[in-house]
């Protein structure tokens, strides 16, 4: 099955947002492609690709996909026990949330990112209801994968759009990887960024968290001010105005 998106698309109030199923000996394959965006939510699964005995493949190409489940897994790719269960994100982004963000319950799992794709799995990425999955592989330039709150840069990534790292999130750039923030693009960091590879800022970094010292480039880094009062404020509600000596 191939879905060619145009504009903004929403699937909701169903059990399974998108369901591709092969019950006997065939493979199950879903490709979501072209421009636009898709938000698929369901009580059971946001996106489910299932083959009982063959390969199961989900491919997202140059588009923005959000998959959400109320009770189970945002994205579920299930193959036969000795077959391949693969998820590939080529450019664009995938945001998956649920009991597990991404689950490979059967088969030999693999996750491939390319062309500076961003994958966010709230609830984590798991195989057979465990925290272990197959290795993340890269094609083209690689991408960024957030397994729960832990983000990792794979390959050589140039941000295609603004990216925010929240307070409880970490982004690691290992020694064989690089992240470039181009002109006109903003990285907002409220969490922690660690860099053993290459971090180049030619755009803007808005920082209220922890940044490494080894940042190259000719961009701008804006640090949030730190204010310490001699006496406690009457409340700690963020965004509220105070008058206090």
N, C-alpha and C positions, 0 to 999 in steps of 0.2 A: 504494500500500500504506500502510495506517495501523496503527501498533502502539500500543495503549492499555495502558500499564504498570500493574501492581498489585504493590506490594511490591518486593523485590529480585530482579533477574533477571540471569542469567549465560549467555553463549554462549561456548564455548571448545572447543579441540581440533578446529578445523575449518580449511578453507582460507580461506573468507570468512565472517565472523561474520554479516553481513546483506548480501544481494545482491538488488538490484532492477534488472531488466534489460529494455530494449526493443531488440530486434534490428533492427527495420525502420524504420517511419516514425513510430512513436509516441513520446510523452514518457515519461520515467521519474520517478516521484515517490515519496518516502518521508516520512511524518510520524510522529514519535515523540512521544507526548503523555500527558497526565494526570499523576498523581503517581507515586511510586516511583522506581526507578533501574534502569539497564541497563549492564552491562559486557559489551561484545562484542569478542572478540579472535579473530584468525585469522592464519595464516601469510602469506596473501596480502594481506588487507585486513580491518580491523575492520568498517567499513561502506563499501559500494560501491554507488553509484547511477549507472547508466550507460544512456545512450541513444545509439545509433549515429548518429542523424540529427536527433533532436528535442531538446527541453529536458530538463535533469536538475535535480531540485530535492530538497534535503534540508531538512526543517524539524523543529526540536526545540522543544517547547513545555512550559515549566514543569516540567521534570524533569531529572535528573542522568544524563548519558550519558558513558561512558568507552569509547573505541574504540582498540584497540591492534593493531598488526601486527608480527609478528616480523621479516619481511624487506622489506615494502613500506610502504604508507602507512596511517596510522590511519584517516583518512577520505578517500575518493576520490569526487569528484563530476565525472562526465564526460558532456559533451553532444556533439552534432554540432558540427562546426568553426565554423559560423556561428550556432549557437543559444546559449541561456542556460544557464550552469552556476551554480546559486545555492545558498548555504547560509545558512539563517536560524535564529538561536537567540533564542527569545522567552522570557525568564525562564529560571531554572535555570542549567545549566552544561553545557559540553562539554569533555572532556579527551581530546585525540587525540595519540597518539605512534606513531612508526615511523620509517622512512627519511625521510619527510616526515610531519609531523603531519596537515596538510590539503593535498591536492593537487587542482588543477583541470587535468587534462592536456589537455583540449580545450574549445573553446567560449569564450564570453565570461563570465569569472568574476565573482562578486560575493559578498560576505559582509555580512550584515546582523545587527546585534545590537539588542535592545530589552528593555525592562522589567528593566534592571540585570542582564542575563545576563553570565556570565563564560565566555570561551573561552580555553583553554590548548592551544597546539599545540607540543608538544615535537618538535623536528626542523624547525619552521618551517612557514610557509604559503607555498605556491608555485603558480605557474601554468606548465604545460608544462615541468616540471623546472627552472624558473628561480626566482629569488627574487622576481620581479615578479608581483603579483596585481592584480585590480581593486580599486577603493577600498572601504574599509569604510564602510558606510552605517548610519544609525541610524533606528529606528522607536520610537515610544513615548519612553522616557527614555534609551535608549542602553545601553551596556554596556562591559565591559573585555575587551580582546583581547591575549593574550600570543602574539606571533609569535616563537617560540623563547624567549629570555631577555628580550626587549624587550616590555614591557607598555604599553598606551596606554588611557586613559579616553576614551570617546566619549560625548558628550552629558552628561546629568545622571544620575549613578549613585548609588544608595543601596545599600550592601551588604546583601544578604539573609541572609548567613551569614558566619562568620569567614573571613578571607583571610590567607594567608601569602605573603610575598615572600621568596624564598630568597636566599642570599648572592650568587649570581651573576646575580640578576634585577634589572631596573630597571622602575619604574612611573612613567610620565610623565602628568601632568595638564596638557594644553595650555590655552591662554588661552580657548578657547571651551567648556571642559568643567568639570565639578565632580564631586567625590567626597565623599559623606557617610557617616560611620561612626555609625550610630544607637546609641542606648542599648541595652546588652545584647549588642553585637557587638564583636569584637576584630579589629584589624589587627595582625598580627605582621610587623615589618619587619626582615629580616636583610640586605637589599640596599640599594638606593638609590631614594628617592622624590623626584621633582622636580615642582614645582608652579608653573605660570604661570597657572593658572585659580583654582579655589576648592577648598580642602580643609577640610572641617568635621568635627571630632571631637566627637561627643556620647557616644561609647562609651569604648573603651580602645585605646590604641596601645602595644604592647610593642615597644620599639625597641632593636636592637643594631647597626643599620646607620646609614644617612645619611638624615636627614629635613630637609625645608625649614623655614625659620623662619616662614613665613606660614601657620600653621594656626589656624583659628578654632574656636569651640565651647567647651563647658563640660565636656568629657570629661577622661580621665586619660591622661597619657603616662608610661609607665614606661621608664626608660633602664637598660640593662644596665650594671653597674659595670665600670670599667676598672682593672685592677691591673697595676702595673709593678714588677718585681723588680729589685734592684740586680745580681743575678747570675742567669744563665739557670737555669731549672728543669731537672731531669735528663731530662725528656721533654716532648713537646708534645702528648700524647694528651689529647684533650678528654674531660672527665668523670672523669678519674682524680684521686684524692686524692694530695697531696704533703706532705711535712714538710721544709721548707727554710728556712735562715736567710738 
